[in-house]
Amino acid sequence: MLSSSQGKLVRDGEDRKPVICIEGNIASGKTTCLEYFSKTSNIEVLTEPISKWRNVRGHNPLALMYEDPARWGLTLQTYIQLTVLDHHLSKITAPVRMMERSLYSAKYIFVENLYKSGKMPEVDYAVLTEWFEWIINNISIPIDLIVYLQTSPQKCFDRLKQRCREEEKVIPLEYLETLHHMYEDWLINHSSFKVPAPVLVIPADHDLQKMLHQFEENREKIFTVPRAS
């Protein structure tokens, strides 16, 4: 159930627990980060619901969007907005929640990129923006920390080719470069959109063992972040 508090809908019946969002480009190492902390900490991990994006009653809007973004961008991004919002509002089952990306990056990075690249019609962009602004203005979506895995586009491209996800085979390096610049403008330069939480930057171009070491080195910074009001 949702109740109203300070003009916004909030989840009923639970104390506010810290929420940490792991942000970064495609193949920046978000899953590796989440897996590491899920095994070494008493936390709840929510990965992106990609399986839902690949199968909506037998349809694969994720693949359709990569094939024809102008036609299917609105369809996929509407569903992403719904499923990520469901993650934000679901009951937290551990002392801390870690989420892969957030409602904010879905809009500020991926929707904005579709529109600015000319692959989303203006009317589709307007509809998604209206929905996003209504959610932000009417539903409490607290985030206490953003962990930004800062990765070079070339490194992301190399990792992407290695993991061989079917829908990602059509992703060019230029697309990753564009997403990288958008992430930098948002989380580092603060020149595009308001950042909803403090940002911890972790350089993420390294090999697996070095990355695991970096995650451990940053453990205290991650888990002692003050809670947002």
N, C-alpha and C positions, 0 to 999 in steps of 0.2 A: 504493500500500500504506500501511497505517497501522501504527504501532508504539506500544508503551507507554512512556511517560516520566512519571515522578513520579505514577504512578497514573492518568494520562489517556492516551487515544489521541491520537497526533500524526502528522502527515504525514511519511513517510519521505523521506530522501535530498535534503533541501534546507535551506539556511540560512534562518533566520527573517527575513523581509523585512517592512518596515513596512506596516501595514494601516490605512487611513483610511476611516471610514464617514461618508457624507453623510446626515444625518438632517433631517427636516422634514415638515411637513404635506403633504397632496396639493396639487400645483401651487405648492409653495414655491420652485421653481427648481432642484431637485436635478439634473435632466437637463442644464440649462444649465451648471451648475457642472461636472459631469463632462465635458461636451463641451469646455468651455474648457480644462480642465487636460489632457485627452487630446490636444489640438492643440498645447499649449505646453510639455509636460513629457514626460520619458521615464517614463511610468507605464502601468500596466495598469488599465483601467476595466471594472468589472462593473456594468451597469445591472440593475434589477429584471427578472427573467425573465417579464415580463408576457405575452409571446407564448405561453409554456408555460401560464400560468394561463388564457389564453383558449382553449386548444385541447389538451385531454387526450384523445387518441384520438377526436377529433371532438366532444368536449363542452366547454362554456365555463363552468367553475365560477365564474369571476369575475363574469360576468353573472348567473348563477343566485344567487350570494350577495347581490348588490345587490337582486335581485327578491324574495328570500325568505331573509333572513339566518338566521332560526331553523332553517330546514330545511337550508341549504347552508353555513352558517358553518363548521361542523366540517370539511366536505369541502374547502373552499377553504383554510382555515388549516392543515390537515394537509399539503396539497400545497405551500403556501408554505413551511412549516417544512422540508420535504424539499428543495425547490429552492434555498432560501437557504442551508441547511446545505451543499449541494453546492458553492455558490459559496465559502463559507468554507473548504472543504477542498480545493478544486481547486489545482493547482500554479500558483504565481505566476510569470509569464513576464517580469516587468520588475523594476527595483529597488524599486518602490513599487506597492502596489495601492490603488485607490480603489473602494469599493463603495457602491452606492445602498442605503441602509438596512442592516439587519442582522437576525440571528436575534433579537436582544434587542428591537428595536422591533416586530417582528412579534408578539411575545408581550406586551410591556409596554404597547403602544399599541392594536393592533388586536384581539387576542384579548380583552384586558381590557375594551375598549370594548364589544365584542359582549356580553360577560357582564354588565357593569354596567348596560347599557341594557336588559337583559331579553330580548335577542334571541338569546342562546345558552343552551340548557338547562344546568343545573348539571353533569349527567353529561358533556356534551360538553366543558365547561370543565375538568372534572377530568381527563379523558383527555388533552387538550392540555397541561395543566400537568404531568402525570406525564411525558409525552414530553419536554417542554422541560427539566425538571429533570434527567432522565436524561442528556440530551445535554450540558448544562452541567457536570454532575458527572463525566462519563466521557470527554468529547472536548475537547481543547484548541482554543479558538476565540479566539485573541489579537486584540485591537483596540488600536491605539496612540493613536488620536485619533478623537473624534467632532466633525465639523463640523456645527453646528446652524444651519440656515438659518431664522432666526426671522422669521416672516411673519404678518401679521394675517389672521384668517379671511376677512375681506371681500376682501382682495387675492387670496387663494387662490381664492375663489369667482369673482371676476372673471376670473382667468386660466383657471380651469377651464371657464367658459362659452366663452371665446375658442378654446380648443383642441379642443372638441367631440369628445371621445372617447365612443364610443357607450355604454359601460357607466357613464360618469360623469354622464350626463344626469339621472339620478334622485337625485344627491347634493344634499341641501339645505344651506344655510348653517349650520344648527344642527349638522349632523354635523361640519363643519369646525371649528366653535367647540369642540365637545367634544374632538376630536383635539388642537386647539391647547392646551387646558387640560391634557390628559394629557401632552403633550410638555413643557410648562412645569413641571409637577409633577415629572417624571422628570429632566430635564436642567438646569433652572434652580433649582428649589426643593429638589430632592433629597428630596422628601417621599413618593414612591411606591415606587420600586425602586432598587436599587443601580446606580450608573452604572459600566459596565465599563471606562471610559477617560477621560482628560482631555477636556474639552469646550471647543471654540472656537466662540463665538457670532458669527455674521455677520448683521446686520440685512438682510432680503431683500425689503423692500417696494418697492424702487426699480425704475426702468426698466432695460432690458437693458444699456445702456451704463454706467450707474452700477454695476450688479451686476458687470459684467466688470472694472471698475476696482477694485471692492472685492475681488474674487477675487485680482487681481494684488497689491493692497496686503497681502493676508494670505498670500501665497505662502510667505514665509520661515517664518512661524509654523506653517503646515501641514506643510511638508516637513522641518523640523528638529526635529520632536517626538521626544523620547526613546522608544526602543523599550520596549514592555512586557515584563516578564520572563516 
